[in-house]
């Protein structure tokens, strides 16, 4: 199939569906010098969308974001198509209607009666199969996914999806069109969740499991993942922002589309809260309570003062032990440097993937005097983990010493992998499996996640930063403890950890 030149001056694009997504797509297209025809089944919707986009462009000019001349020129490139017949000369049609497979298939069949055989038909679906939409068409090879993120002008990512029946030049053309529109395109095979919604399964679902096991409270999980792991917001803040009416169905959809893959298993917590109407910000109450659109703060208990309890540090995790020993010296802690802890000493262990109980038993320590410290998060916030038998006195002694420099400390209940370790390892593992399935290149996986989800690093770069052998050790320990295939390591991770190469290493 011969494709159009995405940079041609007379390119004509239509956006069908003029809701929030359609308006955003149309706006960035006209700003890129492309003529756009707006169409919607509701007769007055096209004019409403044109007026709204014109107002947005005018505001951008007022704020100095674009020139007045550019705003006026962009507005002049917006047209309204009263019927689908008016789209006959379009080079590409972008569908942005509701997520309903029957409706999308019907629209594409109708479009094929109107447009030329060289016109590309692109769907902005976020959850439906591109192949299923293409299969309804006479020329399925010209159908591809063109998935933008909301708000489109600000979210600079677009996923270009090659369906099973798609012709590669179609995807090539959409990649070029996305670049002309000022966005960063990533290429993916047609699969449930594509890249971003697939890769995002680890952050919230693992946090929900941590909450469901009573390991830590909502606010503590969010604090740890913000302060220690570097996320811009915690998973429960994110769920409240998105709304459970949106998030929970996506969790169930991807889980079901992957035939109950354990890595994507949803939590009954969100189903119960959805049924109760605890949607998040939009309902005024979710995992947090909201007043005037802002979450009411959850108080954090101040740490006790450091006392004279001697601190014995396990040497079992050698490199981590060296870092924590240096930290204890900076904190001016009273150190017990014996090979075995004294009878009054606080015992600190540094497990990777294991829970505190397992670490205690491995070294023959007194569980009443032992806490585990997460060695992977020592700067923004420190996480201590007690055994079921840890005494309150030793818990307070540990909090006091590790908070002595003003760094906040959170104490959680016993858990394989603490909070950060298990969430980060889950994110990395899912990213590795996206690469293993050849859904996208390693570079596009990381690019999509950083732009689409705002993570501090893409999953593969994150795995490299932690160390692939470390991530593998965390997953292996969690898998051994839970005996749950949710934590089985991806072959992509296993091989690269064993070979000692980057997780971004492709396979030719």
Secondary structure per residue as TSV (DSSP state, phi and psi in degrees):
chain	resnum	aa	ss	phi	psi
A	1	X	-	360.0	126.6
A	2	X	-	-81.3	124.9
A	3	X	-	-96.5	159.4
A	4	X	-	-75.5	161.2
A	5	X	-	-84.7	116.8
A	6	X	T	-63.5	-18.9
A	7	X	T	-102.1	7.9
A	8	X	-	-66.9	146.3
A	9	X	T	-69.8	-27.6
A	10	X	T	-100.6	21.8
A	11	X	-	-60.5	134.4
A	12	X	E	-120.6	122.1
A	13	X	E	-121.5	142.7
A	14	X	E	-117.9	141.7
A	15	X	E	-113.5	119.1
A	16	X	E	-103.9	116.0
A	17	X	-	107.6	109.6
A	18	X	-	-113.4	34.8
A	19	X	S	-76.4	-160.1
A	20	X	H	-57.8	-45.8
A	21	X	H	-67.0	-46.5
A	22	X	H	-60.5	-41.3
A	23	X	H	-63.4	-41.5
A	24	X	H	-63.1	-43.1
A	25	X	H	-63.6	-43.9
A	26	X	H	-62.6	-39.6
A	27	X	H	-61.7	-48.6
A	28	X	H	-69.5	-26.7
A	29	X	H	-70.2	-47.7
A	30	X	H	-68.1	-30.9
A	31	X	H	-67.4	-22.5
A	32	X	T	-90.1	8.0
A	33	X	T	87.2	17.0
A	34	X	-	-100.7	135.0
A	35	X	E	-75.2	136.4
A	36	X	E	-129.2	133.6
A	37	X	E	-107.2	125.5
A	38	X	E	-95.9	133.1
A	39	X	E	-138.3	141.7
A	40	X	-	-148.9	150.5
A	41	X	S	-67.0	-26.1
A	42	X	S	-83.9	121.0
A	43	X	T	-55.0	-43.2
A	44	X	T	-84.6	-6.6
A	45	X	H	-66.3	-36.7
A	46	X	H	-61.8	-45.3
A	47	X	H	-65.8	-39.7
A	48	X	H	-61.4	-42.9
A	49	X	H	-66.1	-42.3
A	50	X	H	-60.9	-43.5
A	51	X	H	-64.6	-41.1
A	52	X	H	-65.1	-41.4
A	53	X	H	-66.8	-40.9
A	54	X	H	-60.8	-41.3
A	55	X	H	-64.7	-40.4
A	56	X	H	-62.7	-44.9
A	57	X	H	-63.4	-39.1
A	58	X	H	-64.6	-39.1
A	59	X	H	-64.7	-39.6
A	60	X	H	-61.8	-38.0
A	61	X	H	-68.0	-40.8
A	62	X	H	-61.2	-36.4
A	63	X	T	-83.5	-2.1
A	64	X	T	80.7	12.4
A	65	X	S	-73.9	-36.3
A	66	X	S	-137.0	165.5
A	67	X	-	-79.1	158.0
A	68	X	H	-61.0	-38.9
A	69	X	H	-63.4	-42.2
A	70	X	H	-66.4	-38.3
A	71	X	H	-63.3	-43.3
A	72	X	H	-67.6	-39.5
A	73	X	H	-65.9	-42.0
A	74	X	H	-63.2	-43.5
A	75	X	H	-60.9	-38.1
A	76	X	H	-65.9	-18.3
A	77	X	T	-87.0	-1.2
A	78	X	E	-90.1	125.1
A	79	X	E	-126.0	167.4
A	80	X	E	-118.8	130.9
A	81	X	-	-103.6	112.4
A	82	X	S	-69.2	-27.5
A	83	X	S	-139.8	164.9
A	84	X	G	-64.8	-26.5
A	85	X	G	-60.0	-25.4
A	86	X	G	-73.2	-5.3
A	87	X	G	-95.3	11.5
A	88	X	T	-57.5	-33.6
A	89	X	T	-94.5	5.9
A	90	X	-	-68.3	144.1
A	91	X	S	-86.1	-29.1
A	92	X	E	-151.0	140.7
A	93	X	E	-118.6	126.5
A	94	X	E	-105.9	118.4
A	95	X	E	-88.7	128.8
A	96	X	-	-137.0	45.5
A	97	X	-	-91.2	-173.6
A	98	X	-	-63.7	157.1
A	99	X	S	-77.9	75.4
A	100	X	-	-134.7	115.5
A	101	X	H	-61.6	-43.4
A	102	X	H	-61.9	-41.3
A	103	X	H	-66.4	-42.0
A	104	X	H	-65.6	-43.3
A	105	X	H	-62.7	-42.0
A	106	X	H	-63.1	-40.6
A	107	X	H	-63.5	-45.5
A	108	X	H	-66.1	-36.6
A	109	X	H	-63.8	-39.7
A	110	X	H	-68.2	-39.4
A	111	X	H	-62.3	-36.6
A	112	X	H	-64.8	-22.1
A	113	X	T	-76.4	-14.9
A	114	X	T	-109.7	-50.9
A	115	X	S	-81.0	165.5
A	116	X	-	-73.7	166.2
A	117	X	T	-70.3	-14.2
A	118	X	T	-92.0	-3.9
A	119	X	-	-77.6	133.0
A	120	X	E	-83.6	137.8
A	121	X	E	-111.1	112.6
A	122	X	E	-114.4	136.3
A	123	X	E	-109.5	135.6
A	124	X	-	-90.1	19.6
A	125	X	-	-57.1	143.7
A	126	X	S	-106.1	-12.1
A	127	X	S	-140.5	-14.2
A	128	X	S	-92.8	158.8
A	129	X	-	-73.4	124.3
A	130	X	H	-64.3	-37.2
A	131	X	H	-62.5	-38.4
A	132	X	H	-65.9	-37.7
A	133	X	H	-68.8	-44.0
A	134	X	H	-64.8	-34.6
A	135	X	H	-62.3	-23.5
A	136	X	T	-79.3	-6.5
A	137	X	S	-99.9	154.0
A	138	X	S	-69.4	-36.1
A	139	X	S	-119.4	79.0
A	140	X	G	-65.8	-21.6
A	141	X	G	-65.2	-21.1
A	142	X	G	-91.1	2.7
A	143	X	E	-97.9	132.9
A	144	X	E	-147.9	163.3
A	145	X	E	-86.0	143.3
A	146	X	E	-141.3	77.4
A	147	X	E	-94.3	108.9
A	148	X	E	-92.3	167.9
A	149	X	-	-121.8	147.5
A	150	X	S	-95.1	139.9
A	151	X	S	-76.7	132.3
A	152	X	T	-56.2	-45.4
A	153	X	T	-63.3	-24.6
A	154	X	T	-97.0	-35.2
A	155	X	-	-85.8	104.8
A	156	X	-	-86.5	23.9
A	157	X	E	-112.9	143.5
A	158	X	E	-141.1	132.2
A	159	X	E	-92.3	123.4
A	160	X	E	-98.6	118.4
A	161	X	E	-109.6	122.0
A	162	X	E	-89.8	114.6
A	163	X	-	-76.0	166.9
A	164	X	T	-61.8	-27.4
A	165	X	T	-100.9	0.9
A	166	X	-	-75.5	150.1
A	167	X	-	-94.4	130.7
A	168	X	H	-50.7	-38.2
A	169	X	H	-61.0	-25.4
A	170	X	H	-65.7	-48.0
A	171	X	H	-62.7	-38.9
A	172	X	H	-59.2	-43.4
A	173	X	H	-65.4	-40.7
A	174	X	H	-69.1	-32.8
A	175	X	H	-61.4	-45.2
A	176	X	H	-66.7	-38.4
A	177	X	H	-64.8	-40.8
A	178	X	H	-60.9	-41.7
A	179	X	H	-64.7	-41.3
A	180	X	H	-61.1	-33.4
A	181	X	T	-82.3	6.3
A	182	X	T	83.6	13.9
A	183	X	-	-107.8	163.6
A	184	X	E	-100.3	113.3
A	185	X	E	-89.2	146.8
A	186	X	E	-126.5	148.5
A	187	X	E	-105.7	133.5
A	188	X	E	-141.9	151.7
A	189	X	E	-76.9	153.9
A	190	X	S	-65.1	117.4
A	191	X	-	-161.0	158.3
A	192	X	T	-57.5	123.8
A	193	X	T	81.3	-5.1
A	194	X	T	50.9	-120.9
A	195	X	T	-102.4	-57.5
A	196	X	H	-66.4	-51.4
A	197	X	H	-67.7	-25.4
A	198	X	H	-72.1	-52.0
A	199	X	H	-65.1	-27.7
A	200	X	T	-75.4	-2.2
A	201	X	H	-66.4	-29.8
A	202	X	H	-71.3	-37.6
A	203	X	H	-63.8	-54.3
A	204	X	H	-83.0	-39.6
A	205	X	H	-67.1	-36.2
A	206	X	H	-72.1	-37.4
A	207	X	H	-62.1	-39.2
A	208	X	H	-64.4	-36.1
A	209	X	H	-67.3	-40.3
A	210	X	H	-60.1	-44.3
A	211	X	H	-63.9	-43.6
A	212	X	H	-64.4	-26.3
A	213	X	T	-88.5	1.5
A	214	X	T	70.7	25.3
A	215	X	S	-75.8	-39.0
A	216	X	S	-156.8	159.7
A	217	X	-	-81.8	164.5
A	218	X	H	-52.5	-54.1
A	219	X	H	-63.4	-35.7
A	220	X	H	-69.2	-40.0
A	221	X	H	-62.3	-45.0
A	222	X	H	-62.5	-42.3
A	223	X	H	-62.5	-43.8
A	224	X	I	-62.6	-45.3
A	225	X	I	-74.8	-24.5
A	226	X	I	-77.1	-55.8
A	227	X	I	-78.8	-40.4
A	228	X	I	-92.0	-35.9
A	229	X	T	-98.4	-14.8
A	230	X	-	90.2	14.4
A	231	X	-	-77.0	149.8
A	232	X	S	-70.0	-31.5
A	233	X	S	-144.4	156.4
A	234	X	-	-76.5	165.1
A	235	X	H	-62.4	-33.7
A	236	X	H	-80.3	-29.6
A	237	X	H	-63.2	-40.5
A	238	X	H	-66.0	-44.4
A	239	X	H	-62.4	-38.4
A	240	X	H	-67.3	-35.6
A	241	X	H	-68.2	-46.3
A	242	X	H	-71.5	-40.2
A	243	X	-	97.2	129.9
A	244	X	H	-65.9	-22.1
A	245	X	H	-66.5	-20.8
A	246	X	H	-98.0	-47.6
A	247	X	H	-69.7	-44.6
A	248	X	H	-65.4	-44.8
A	249	X	H	-59.9	-33.9
A	250	X	H	-66.0	-42.5
A	251	X	H	-56.9	-47.9
A	252	X	H	-67.4	-38.7
A	253	X	H	-63.2	-48.8
A	254	X	H	-67.0	-39.2
A	255	X	H	-58.5	-45.6
A	256	X	H	-71.8	-39.2
A	257	X	H	-65.4	-26.9
A	258	X	T	-94.7	21.9
A	259	X	T	53.1	51.4
A	260	X	S	61.4	41.2
A	261	X	-	-59.5	122.9
A	262	X	G	-60.4	-26.3
A	263	X	G	-62.6	-23.4
A	264	X	G	-108.9	12.8
A	265	X	-	-58.0	122.7
A	266	X	-	-71.2	176.3
A	267	X	-	-114.9	140.8
A	268	X	H	-63.7	-17.7
A	269	X	H	-59.7	-45.8
A	270	X	H	-71.4	-34.2
A	271	X	H	-64.2	-43.3
A	272	X	H	-65.1	-41.9
A	273	X	H	-72.1	-33.8
A	274	X	H	-62.9	-44.0
A	275	X	H	-62.6	-29.0
A	276	X	T	-85.4	-1.9
A	277	X	T	78.9	16.2
A	278	X	-	-88.4	73.4
A	279	X	-	-80.3	-27.0
A	280	X	B	126.5	-143.6
A	281	X	G	-57.6	-39.8
A	282	X	G	-67.0	-22.3
A	283	X	G	-104.9	-2.7
A	284	X	T	86.1	-8.8
A	285	X	B	-155.1	131.1
A	286	X	S	-143.0	-121.9
A	287	X	S	-73.9	-19.6
A	288	X	S	-124.0	164.9
A	289	X	B	-100.2	136.4
A	290	X	E	-115.9	135.1
A	291	X	E	-124.0	121.9
A	292	X	T	54.8	38.1
A	293	X	T	81.1	-0.3
A	294	X	E	-115.6	142.3
A	295	X	E	-72.7	137.2
A	296	X	-	-69.1	131.7
A	297	X	-	-65.3	145.0
A	298	X	-	-103.1	117.0
A	299	X	-	-63.1	144.9
A	300	X	-	-115.6	128.2
A	301	X	-	-64.0	133.8
A	302	X	-	-68.4	144.6
A	303	X	-	-72.4	151.4
A	304	X	-	-71.0	160.2
A	305	X	-	-67.8	152.5
A	306	X	-	-65.5	137.6
A	307	X	-	-117.6	-172.2
A	308	X	-	-91.4	11.6
A	309	X	-	-60.6	126.1
A	310	X	-	-67.7	146.4
A	311	X	E	-115.0	120.7
A	312	X	E	-102.6	131.3
A	313	X	E	-113.7	126.9
A	314	X	-	-63.4	142.2
A	315	X	-	-103.2	10.8
A	316	X	S	-63.7	-40.0
A	317	X	S	-100.4	88.0
A	318	X	H	-50.5	-62.0
A	319	X	H	-59.6	-40.7
A	320	X	H	-66.8	-37.7
A	321	X	H	-61.5	-36.6
A	322	X	H	-65.6	-41.9
A	323	X	H	-65.8	-42.5
A	324	X	H	-71.7	-35.2
A	325	X	H	-60.8	-42.6
A	326	X	H	-64.7	-37.5
A	327	X	H	-64.2	-45.2
A	328	X	H	-60.5	-37.2
A	329	X	H	-66.9	-39.1
A	330	X	H	-65.6	-31.7
A	331	X	T	-82.2	0.1
A	332	X	T	56.7	42.1
A	333	X	-	-77.0	149.0
A	334	X	-	-78.0	114.5
A	335	X	E	-97.1	137.0
A	336	X	E	-99.6	107.8
A	337	X	-	-99.9	16.8
A	338	X	S	-72.6	161.8
A	339	X	S	-66.1	-30.9
A	340	X	S	-124.2	148.9
A	341	X	-	-68.8	145.5
A	342	X	-	-68.8	168.4
A	343	X	T	-69.2	-19.4
A	344	X	T	-109.9	6.6
A	345	X	-	-83.7	145.2
A	346	X	E	-77.0	130.4
A	347	X	E	-104.2	129.1
A	348	X	E	-118.1	124.5
A	349	X	E	-114.3	160.0
A	350	X	-	-131.6	67.0
A	351	X	-	-76.4	151.0
A	352	X	S	-113.1	110.1
A	353	X	S	83.2	-25.2
A	354	X	S	-85.1	160.8
A	355	X	-	-88.5	171.2
A	356	X	H	-64.1	-37.5
A	357	X	H	-60.3	-45.9
A	358	X	H	-62.0	-41.7
A	359	X	H	-65.0	-39.0
A	360	X	H	-62.6	-47.2
A	361	X	H	-67.2	-33.5
A	362	X	H	-65.2	-28.1
A	363	X	H	-111.1	3.1
A	364	X	T	64.8	41.1
A	365	X	-	-95.8	165.7
A	366	X	-	-81.3	114.3
A	367	X	G	-64.1	-23.5
A	368	X	G	-71.2	-21.6
A	369	X	G	-109.9	9.4
A	370	X	E	-116.7	138.1
A	371	X	E	-131.1	152.7
A	372	X	E	-100.2	143.4
A	373	X	E	-115.2	131.6
A	374	X	-	-71.9	113.0
A	375	X	T	-77.1	-8.0
A	376	X	T	-91.0	-6.0
A	377	X	-	-137.3	90.2
A	378	X	-	-114.0	-3.7
A	379	X	S	-104.2	-69.7
A	380	X	S	-70.5	-34.6
A	381	X	E	-159.3	142.5
A	382	X	E	-109.1	140.8
A	383	X	E	-115.2	122.3
A	384	X	E	-106.1	144.1
A	385	X	E	-127.8	124.3
A	386	X	E	-92.5	158.4
A	387	X	-	-83.3	168.6
A	388	X	T	-60.4	-17.0
A	389	X	T	-110.6	1.5
A	390	X	-	-58.8	132.3
A	391	X	-	-76.8	149.5
A	392	X	H	-57.6	-34.1
A	393	X	H	-65.1	-42.9
A	394	X	H	-72.3	-34.4
A	395	X	H	-60.0	-46.0
A	396	X	H	-68.8	-35.1
A	397	X	H	-64.0	-41.8
A	398	X	H	-66.8	-44.0
A	399	X	H	-60.3	-42.5
A	400	X	H	-62.5	-44.4
A	401	X	H	-72.0	-40.8
A	402	X	H	-81.0	-10.8
A	403	X	T	-101.8	7.5
A	404	X	T	-64.5	-23.3
A	405	X	T	-97.3	10.3
A	406	X	S	92.5	-4.6
A	407	X	-	-73.2	129.6
A	408	X	E	-65.7	148.2
A	409	X	E	-127.7	132.7
A	410	X	E	-115.7	134.1
A	411	X	E	-105.5	127.2
A	412	X	E	-119.3	167.0
A	413	X	-	-79.2	169.1
A	414	X	-	-61.2	134.2
A	415	X	-	-159.8	132.7
A	416	X	T	-60.0	123.5
A	417	X	T	84.0	14.8
A	418	X	T	51.8	-136.8
A	419	X	T	-112.1	-57.2
A	420	X	H	-60.1	-46.8
A	421	X	H	-57.4	-47.5
A	422	X	H	-73.7	-35.4
A	423	X	H	-69.3	-46.5
A	424	X	H	-63.6	-42.9
A	425	X	H	-64.0	-37.0
A	426	X	H	-66.0	-42.8
A	427	X	H	-61.3	-46.8
A	428	X	H	-61.7	-43.1
A	429	X	H	-64.3	-42.7
A	430	X	H	-66.0	-41.7
A	431	X	H	-59.4	-40.8
A	432	X	H	-62.8	-38.5
A	433	X	H	-74.2	-28.2
A	434	X	H	-62.0	-41.8
A	435	X	H	-66.0	-41.8
A	436	X	H	-61.6	-36.0
A	437	X	T	-80.1	-0.8
A	438	X	T	59.5	31.7
A	439	X	S	-68.9	-35.6
A	440	X	S	-156.1	165.2
A	441	X	-	-71.9	156.7
A	442	X	H	-54.8	-41.1
A	443	X	H	-65.2	-41.1
A	444	X	H	-70.2	-32.1
A	445	X	H	-60.8	-51.1
A	446	X	H	-66.9	-39.0
A	447	X	H	-63.2	-42.9
A	448	X	H	-65.6	-40.9
A	449	X	H	-70.9	-41.2
A	450	X	H	-68.1	-39.5
A	451	X	H	-79.5	-39.6
A	452	X	H	-85.5	-29.6
A	453	X	H	-114.4	-13.9
A	454	X	-	72.0	21.7
A	455	X	-	-67.5	153.0
A	456	X	S	-62.1	-29.6
A	457	X	S	-145.1	156.5
A	458	X	-	-67.0	162.1
A	459	X	H	-60.8	-34.9
A	460	X	H	-77.1	-41.6
A	461	X	H	-64.9	-36.3
A	462	X	H	-62.7	-42.7
A	463	X	H	-62.3	-38.0
A	464	X	H	-65.8	-39.0
A	465	X	H	-65.1	-40.5
A	466	X	H	-73.9	-29.4
A	467	X	-	99.7	117.6
A	468	X	H	-55.8	-41.0
A	469	X	H	-61.9	-34.5
A	470	X	H	-65.8	-46.1
A	471	X	H	-61.1	-41.9
A	472	X	H	-63.4	-40.7
A	473	X	H	-63.6	-40.2
A	474	X	H	-63.3	-47.6
A	475	X	H	-65.1	-41.9
A	476	X	H	-61.2	-42.8
A	477	X	H	-66.2	-40.5
A	478	X	H	-67.6	-39.0
A	479	X	H	-65.1	-40.4
A	480	X	H	-63.8	-38.6
A	481	X	H	-72.7	-50.8
A	482	X	H	-84.5	-24.1
A	483	X	-	55.1	37.6
A	484	X	-	-113.9	123.2
A	485	X	G	-62.9	-8.4
A	486	X	G	-53.3	-34.5
A	487	X	G	-101.9	12.0
A	488	X	-	-67.9	133.9
A	489	X	-	-71.4	143.9
A	490	X	-	-67.6	142.3
A	491	X	H	-55.6	-33.1
A	492	X	H	-59.9	-43.0
A	493	X	H	-69.6	-46.8
A	494	X	H	-57.9	-48.7
A	495	X	H	-66.0	-42.2
A	496	X	H	-73.2	-32.4
A	497	X	H	-64.6	-42.1
A	498	X	H	-69.1	-36.4
A	499	X	H	-81.6	-13.5
A	500	X	T	72.9	33.5
A	501	X	-	-118.2	167.2
A	502	X	-	-62.6	147.1
A	503	X	T	-69.4	-13.2
A	504	X	T	-84.6	0.0
A	505	X	-	-67.0	116.4
A	506	X	-	-81.1	173.4
A	507	X	-	-116.2	123.9
A	508	X	-	-74.3	360.0
